[in-house]
Amino acid sequence: MSRYRALTRVRCSSSRQTSTQHVRPYHSYEHDLPSPLSPAENAILAAAISHVPTHGFTTTALINGAWDAGYIDVSANLFPSGAFSLVKYHLVTQRLALAQNGTSSTTKEPTENRTGEPTNVLDNVRALTLKRLRANEPIIHRWQEALALLAMPKHIPDSLRELALLSDEIHFLAGDKSVDTSWYTKRAGLSAIYASTELFMTQDRSAHFKETEDFLDRRLEGAQGLRSMIGDTGKWAGVQAMGLVSGLRSKGLRI
C-alpha cells in the first residue's frame, strides 16, 4: 500500500469518529467504498457518457442520459456543476477501471535488482499510462471540450486532484514501492507527462494514435534522463511542476 493510501486511511479513521457521513477519498482494493453519487445520479451519468461522442460534454448529453435512465429531463439539475460532472465521472471511472479490469495483461510482476529496487516499474508505468490514454479514444474528438472545462478556475482543484490520483494509481499498480522523497517527485513528473501527452493526443491524426505513443515514450525517456542528471529532488520537482504549468497554460488557464 502506498504512503498516500496509508496516510489517508489514518486520517479517515480519525474523521469517522466525528462524522459517520464522511466518504474516504481513496480507493481501497480490500473494501468497496460507498459511491458519492446517488443511484439516480450514477444511472444518469452512466447513460449520458454514451451521448458524449455525439453531443460532447454538454447539458444536452446529461438530458439524454436522464431520458435513457428513465428520468425526466429536469433531472439533469441534480448536477450543480453541469457538464463538468460528466468530465469528472469519466476521469474517475477510467482511473478506477485500471485496477478493476486487472493489470495482468498490461504489467509485469516487479523484479528487484541487487539493491532491492524494482527493475521494471517504468515499463509498467508506460503500459498503464498508455492504457489510460487509450480509454479516451471513443471521445477524443470531444476531449478539448473537457479540457476547457477542466481549466476553468472553479474546477481547477478537482482537476489537479484527479490528475494526482491517477498518477498515484499508476505508480501503485506498476509496483512502485518508494518511501522516500522520490515518491512525490515520480508522481509530479508523471502528472506533467500525462497532461502533455493527453493534450497531444487531441491533435493526433495518426493510425491507432501511434504518434501519441511515440510522444509518450519520448517524454518518459526524457524524464528519466533529466532525473538522473538532477541530483537535488527539489530541483527535479520544480522542473516537472513547470512542465505541468505549461500544459495547463496550453489548455487556456491563465497561471
Phi, psi and chi 1 to 4 in degrees:
 res  aa     phi    psi   chi1   chi2   chi3   chi4
   1 MET       -  134.2  178.2  176.3  -67.9      -
   2 SER   -70.7  163.0   69.0      -      -      -
   3 ARG   -60.3  -37.7  177.7 -177.6  -63.4  179.2
   4 TYR   -58.8  -47.5  175.4   83.3      -      -
   5 ARG   -64.4  -39.8  -72.7  175.3  171.5   76.7
   6 ALA   -63.8  -46.1      -      -      -      -
   7 LEU   -64.8  -40.3  -72.2  174.5      -      -
   8 THR   -65.2  -39.5  -54.1      -      -      -
   9 ARG   -63.6  -40.2  176.7  166.0  -70.7  177.3
  10 VAL   -64.8  -45.7  170.5      -      -      -
  11 ARG   -63.9  -39.5  -70.7  170.8 -179.6  167.8
  12 CYS   -70.8  -31.9  -70.7      -      -      -
  13 SER   -62.7  -39.2  -64.9      -      -      -
  14 SER   -68.2  -39.5  175.9      -      -      -
  15 SER   -65.6  -33.2  -61.1      -      -      -
  16 ARG   -66.4  -17.3  -77.5 -164.8  -62.7  -87.2
  17 GLN   -69.4  -24.4  -65.0  176.1    4.0      -
  18 THR  -109.0  -14.4   57.7      -      -      -
  19 SER  -150.2  124.3  173.9      -      -      -
  20 THR   -87.1   -4.1   59.0      -      -      -
  21 GLN   -93.9   -2.1  -60.6  -64.1  -39.0      -
  22 HIS   -67.5  134.7 -177.0   71.2      -      -
  23 VAL  -104.9  122.9  177.1      -      -      -
  24 ARG   -67.5  128.3  -67.4  168.6  -69.3  175.4
  25 PRO   -87.3   48.7   33.9  -36.8      -      -
  26 TYR  -151.3  166.3   72.9  100.4      -      -
  27 HIS  -105.2  125.0  177.3   56.4      -      -
  28 SER  -107.3  139.3  167.8      -      -      -
  29 TYR   -91.9   -7.1  -62.5  108.9      -      -
  30 GLU   -96.6  -27.0  -67.8   81.1   23.3      -
  31 HIS  -136.4  140.0  -54.7  -76.3      -      -
  32 ASP   -76.8  132.7  -68.4  -29.4      -      -
  33 LEU   -91.3  145.6  -64.9 -179.6      -      -
  34 PRO   -65.8  139.7   24.4  -34.7      -      -
  35 SER   -69.8  138.5  172.8      -      -      -
  36 PRO   -72.8   -8.1   26.4  -34.8      -      -
  37 LEU  -100.4  148.8  -58.7  171.5      -      -
  38 SER   -74.3  162.4   69.5      -      -      -
  39 PRO   -55.4  -38.4  -28.4   37.0      -      -
  40 ALA   -66.4  -45.1      -      -      -      -
  41 GLU   -62.5  -44.8  -69.6  170.7  -28.7      -
  42 ASN   -62.9  -42.2 -167.8   70.1      -      -
  43 ALA   -64.2  -42.1      -      -      -      -
  44 ILE   -66.3  -46.6  -68.8  171.6      -      -
  45 LEU   -65.4  -40.9  -71.2  171.5      -      -
  46 ALA   -61.5  -39.2      -      -      -      -
  47 ALA   -75.2  -35.9      -      -      -      -
  48 ALA   -67.2  -31.1      -      -      -      -
  49 ILE   -57.2  -34.7  -77.4  -68.4      -      -
  50 SER   -68.1  -16.4   65.3      -      -      -
  51 HIS   -94.2   -6.9  -67.9  -78.7      -      -
  52 VAL   -61.6  -43.5  168.8      -      -      -
  53 PRO   -55.5  -31.5  -28.0   37.5      -      -
  54 THR   -91.3  -46.3  -58.5      -      -      -
  55 HIS  -105.5   -6.1  -60.5  -69.7      -      -
  56 GLY    77.3 -174.3      -      -      -      -
  57 PHE   -83.8   80.7  -70.6   92.8      -      -
  58 THR  -135.8  169.3   61.2      -      -      -
  59 THR   -64.7  -30.2  -57.2      -      -      -
  60 THR   -60.0  -41.9  -59.4      -      -      -
  61 ALA   -63.6  -38.7      -      -      -      -
  62 LEU   -64.0  -43.2  -82.8  174.1      -      -
  63 ILE   -64.0  -43.9  -68.3  174.1      -      -
  64 ASN   -63.3  -35.2  -82.2  -84.0      -      -
  65 GLY   -65.1  -38.9      -      -      -      -
  66 ALA   -63.1  -44.7      -      -      -      -
  67 TRP   -60.6  -46.6  -73.2  -20.5      -      -
  68 ASP   -61.4  -34.4  -70.8   -7.6      -      -
  69 ALA   -83.8   -0.3      -      -      -      -
  70 GLY    90.9   19.6      -      -      -      -
  71 TYR  -114.6  160.5  -62.1   92.6      -      -
  72 ILE   -75.1  160.1   58.2  176.8      -      -
  73 ASP   -62.0  -28.9   53.9    2.5      -      -
  74 VAL   -68.9   -8.9  -66.0      -      -      -
  75 SER   -63.9  -18.0  -60.2      -      -      -
  76 ALA   -63.2  -18.3      -      -      -      -
  77 ASN   -72.4   -4.4  -66.1  -30.6      -      -
  78 LEU   -64.7  -15.8  -73.8  170.7      -      -
  79 PHE  -111.7   96.1  -51.2   98.7      -      -
  80 PRO   -58.6  -30.9  -22.6   33.7      -      -
  81 SER   -88.0    7.9   55.4      -      -      -
  82 GLY    60.1 -132.5      -      -      -      -
  83 ALA   -62.0  -24.2      -      -      -      -
  84 PHE   -62.7  -27.7  179.9   71.3      -      -
  85 SER   -59.4  -36.3  -60.6      -      -      -
  86 LEU   -66.7  -42.5  -94.9  176.5      -      -
  87 VAL   -61.8  -48.0  178.3      -      -      -
  88 LYS   -64.3  -38.7 -172.2  172.7 -179.4 -179.7
  89 TYR   -60.7  -42.7 -178.0   82.0      -      -
  90 HIS   -62.8  -45.6  175.2   77.1      -      -
  91 LEU   -60.2  -47.5  -65.4  176.6      -      -
  92 VAL   -67.2  -48.2  172.3      -      -      -
  93 THR   -65.5  -37.3   54.1      -      -      -
  94 GLN   -73.6  -32.3  -66.8  -55.2  -36.0      -
  95 ARG   -65.6  -47.5  168.5  169.8   56.1   82.9
  96 LEU   -67.0  -28.0  -62.9 -178.6      -      -
  97 ALA   -65.0  -25.7      -      -      -      -
  98 LEU   -57.5  -39.8  -73.9  176.8      -      -
  99 ALA   -89.0  -39.9      -      -      -      -
 100 GLN   -66.3  -31.0  -67.7  170.1  -13.3      -
 101 ASN   -84.9   -4.0  -67.2  -19.0      -      -
 102 GLY    84.7  154.3      -      -      -      -
 103 THR  -122.4    5.9   58.0      -      -      -
 104 SER   -60.4  -35.3   57.7      -      -      -
 105 SER   -86.7   -6.8   61.5      -      -      -
 106 THR  -107.7  -39.6  -55.4      -      -      -
 107 THR  -115.9  165.8   62.6      -      -      -
 108 LYS  -110.3  148.2  -57.9  174.7 -177.5  177.5
 109 GLU   -62.6  123.1 -172.9   67.6   23.6      -
 110 PRO   -59.1  135.2  -23.0   34.7      -      -
 111 THR  -111.1  162.3   56.6      -      -      -
 112 GLU  -117.5  146.6  -62.3 -178.8  -11.2      -
 113 ASN   -88.3 -168.3   58.2   20.8      -      -
 114 ARG   -64.9  -24.7  -67.1  180.0  179.6  178.7
 115 THR   -91.2    2.6   62.6      -      -      -
 116 GLY    85.9    8.5      -      -      -      -
 117 GLU   -90.4  139.9  -62.3  175.1  -19.5      -
 118 PRO   -64.7  141.2   21.8  -32.0      -      -
 119 THR  -102.6  -21.1   58.2      -      -      -
 120 ASN  -119.3   23.5   55.3   -9.7      -      -
 121 VAL   -63.8  -39.8  168.2      -      -      -
 122 LEU   -61.7  -40.4 -177.9   60.0      -      -
 123 ASP   -61.5  -40.7  -69.5  -22.5      -      -
 124 ASN   -67.8  -38.9  -70.1  -18.4      -      -
 125 VAL   -60.8  -44.1  165.7      -      -      -
 126 ARG   -60.4  -47.6  176.8 -166.6 -178.7  -84.1
 127 ALA   -63.0  -43.0      -      -      -      -
 128 LEU   -70.3  -39.3  -72.1  161.8      -      -
 129 THR   -63.2  -43.7  -57.8      -      -      -
 130 LEU   -65.1  -38.6 -168.7   58.3      -      -
 131 LYS   -62.3  -42.8 -178.5  177.3 -179.3  179.9
 132 ARG   -65.9  -41.3  172.5   59.6 -170.6   87.0
 133 LEU   -62.3  -40.3  -73.3  165.9      -      -
 134 ARG   -66.9  -21.7  -68.4 -160.5  179.6  -76.8
 135 ALA   -66.8  -15.7      -      -      -      -
 136 ASN   -86.3   -9.2  -76.8   -8.8      -      -
 137 GLU   -53.7  -45.4  -72.2 -174.9   14.1      -
 138 PRO   -63.2  -22.4  -23.2   35.6      -      -
 139 ILE  -123.5   17.8   45.3   83.1      -      -
 140 ILE   -63.4  -30.1 -165.7   61.9      -      -
 141 HIS   -71.2   -9.4   61.0  -65.5      -      -
 142 ARG  -111.9   -0.4  -64.8  -69.7 -170.0  176.1
 143 TRP   -70.4  -26.1 -164.3 -117.5      -      -
 144 GLN   -64.4  -29.9  -73.8 -163.4   -0.4      -
 145 GLU   -63.5  -41.8  -60.1  171.0    9.2      -
 146 ALA   -64.4  -41.8      -      -      -      -
 147 LEU   -62.5  -36.6  -64.6  179.4      -      -
 148 ALA   -63.7  -39.9      -      -      -      -
 149 LEU   -69.1  -40.3  -70.9  168.3      -      -
 150 LEU   -63.6  -29.7  -72.7  164.3      -      -
 151 ALA   -85.3   -5.3      -      -      -      -
 152 MET   -66.8  134.6  -66.7  179.1   66.2      -
 153 PRO   -48.4  -41.5  -29.8   37.4      -      -
 154 LYS   -70.2  -16.3   63.1 -178.8  178.5 -179.9
 155 HIS  -104.1   -4.5  -63.7  149.3      -      -
 156 ILE   -57.3  -44.3  -73.8  -62.6      -      -
 157 PRO   -56.9  -46.2  -26.9   37.5      -      -
 158 ASP   -65.8  -38.3  -80.7  -19.7      -      -
 159 SER   -62.2  -49.1  -58.3      -      -      -
 160 LEU   -68.8  -35.3  -66.2 -179.6      -      -
 161 ARG   -64.1  -44.4 -179.5  176.4 -177.3  -85.0
 162 GLU   -65.1  -37.7  -87.6  -54.6  -45.2      -
 163 LEU   -64.2  -41.6 -175.6   59.6      -      -
 164 ALA   -66.5  -41.3      -      -      -      -
 165 LEU   -65.3  -38.1  -72.7  172.6      -      -
 166 LEU   -64.1  -44.6  174.3   62.6      -      -
 167 SER   -61.6  -41.9 -179.6      -      -      -
 168 ASP   -65.6  -42.0  179.1   49.1      -      -
 169 GLU   -61.0  -44.2 -169.9   78.6    8.4      -
 170 ILE   -63.5  -46.3  -71.7  173.5      -      -
 171 HIS   -65.2  -38.7  -86.8   95.0      -      -
 172 PHE   -62.6  -48.1  177.1   75.8      -      -
 173 LEU   -68.8  -26.6  -65.5  173.1      -      -
 174 ALA   -75.3  -14.0      -      -      -      -
 175 GLY    99.7   13.0      -      -      -      -
 176 ASP   -67.5  126.5  179.4   36.6      -      -
 177 LYS  -116.8   24.2  -60.4  178.1 -179.7  178.4
 178 SER   -61.1  139.3  -57.9      -      -      -
 179 VAL  -129.4    5.6  -66.7      -      -      -
 180 ASP  -105.1 -162.4   54.5   11.5      -      -
 181 THR   -66.0  -18.4   53.8      -      -      -
 182 SER   -65.9  -19.8   68.7      -      -      -
 183 TRP   -55.6  -42.3 -171.4   96.0      -      -
 184 TYR   -77.7  -43.6  -59.2   97.4      -      -
 185 THR   -66.5  -36.9   57.7      -      -      -
 186 LYS   -62.9  -42.6  -71.9  175.8 -177.7  177.2
 187 ARG   -72.5  -36.6  -76.3  154.2  178.0   76.9
 188 ALA   -64.5  -41.4      -      -      -      -
 189 GLY   -63.1  -45.9      -      -      -      -
 190 LEU   -66.5  -35.2 -177.9   58.9      -      -
 191 SER   -59.3  -45.4  -68.0      -      -      -
 192 ALA   -65.3  -41.4      -      -      -      -
 193 ILE   -65.8  -44.2  -70.4  170.6      -      -
 194 TYR   -63.6  -44.5 -177.6   85.7      -      -
 195 ALA   -60.9  -43.9      -      -      -      -
 196 SER   -70.9  -36.2   61.5      -      -      -
 197 THR   -69.8  -39.3  -53.5      -      -      -
 198 GLU   -62.4  -41.1 -173.7  178.6   61.9      -
 199 LEU   -64.9  -43.2 -179.5   63.5      -      -
 200 PHE   -58.8  -39.2  179.8   90.5      -      -
 201 MET   -61.5  -30.0 -171.6  176.3  179.8      -
 202 THR   -67.7  -18.0   64.0      -      -      -
 203 GLN  -106.1   -2.0  -57.7  -68.1  -27.3      -
 204 ASP   -79.3  124.7 -173.3    1.7      -      -
 205 ARG  -116.0   12.3  -60.3  -64.7 -179.6  -94.4
 206 SER   -77.1  159.9   62.8      -      -      -
 207 ALA   -64.2  129.4      -      -      -      -
 208 HIS    56.6   25.1  -53.5  -64.8      -      -
 209 PHE    56.2   41.3  -63.8   95.1      -      -
 210 LYS   -63.1  -37.3 -178.8   62.7  169.6   60.2
 211 GLU   -66.9  -32.8  -69.2 -177.7    6.3      -
 212 THR   -66.4  -41.6  -65.1      -      -      -
 213 GLU   -62.0  -42.5 -174.2  173.3  -11.3      -
 214 ASP   -65.3  -39.5  -67.4  -19.2      -      -
 215 PHE   -61.8  -43.9 -179.9   86.9      -      -
 216 LEU   -60.7  -43.6  173.9   62.9      -      -
 217 ASP   -61.6  -41.9  -72.6  -20.8      -      -
 218 ARG   -64.4  -41.0  -69.5 -166.3  -61.3  -88.8
 219 ARG   -67.3  -40.7  -69.9  -59.4  -52.4  -89.3
 220 LEU   -66.8  -42.8  -72.3  172.5      -      -
 221 GLU   -66.1  -40.8  -69.1  169.2    4.5      -
 222 GLY   -64.2  -39.0      -      -      -      -
 223 ALA   -65.3  -40.1      -      -      -      -
 224 GLN   -63.2  -44.2  -79.9  -64.5  104.1      -
 225 GLY   -65.1  -41.8      -      -      -      -
 226 LEU   -65.1  -40.3 -178.2   61.6      -      -
 227 ARG   -65.3  -35.9 -170.2  178.4  177.3 -156.1
 228 SER   -71.2  -24.9   65.0      -      -      -
 229 MET   -86.2  -26.8  -71.1 -173.7  -68.7      -
 230 ILE   -99.5  108.8  -59.3  178.1      -      -
 231 GLY   -78.5  -32.0      -      -      -      -
 232 ASP   -79.1  118.9 -175.0  -83.5      -      -
 233 THR   -65.6  -28.5   56.4      -      -      -
 234 GLY   -65.8  -41.7      -      -      -      -
 235 LYS   -65.6  -40.5  -68.8 -178.9  179.8  179.2
 236 TRP   -61.0  -45.9  161.2 -112.2      -      -
 237 ALA   -63.5  -37.3      -      -      -      -
 238 GLY   -63.8  -42.4      -      -      -      -
 239 VAL   -62.0  -44.9  169.2      -      -      -
 240 GLN   -68.3  -36.6  -64.7  -57.6  -29.6      -
 241 ALA   -62.8  -39.1      -      -      -      -
 242 MET   -64.0  -35.6  -75.0  -55.9  -60.9      -
 243 GLY   -64.2  -39.6      -      -      -      -
 244 LEU   -67.0  -41.7  179.0   55.9      -      -
 245 VAL   -61.1  -42.6  168.4      -      -      -
 246 SER   -61.2  -40.1  -63.1      -      -      -
 247 GLY   -64.2  -42.0      -      -      -      -
 248 LEU   -66.3  -38.2  -69.0  173.0      -      -
 249 ARG   -63.9  -37.3  -78.1  175.8  173.8  167.7
 250 SER   -67.3  -18.3   68.2      -      -      -
 251 LYS   -87.6   -1.8  -64.7  176.9 -176.0  178.4
 252 GLY   107.0   -0.2      -      -      -      -
 253 LEU   -82.3  130.9  178.6   62.6      -      -
 254 ARG   -88.8   94.7  -65.3 -178.7  179.0  179.4
 255 ILE  -135.4      -   53.9  176.0      -      -
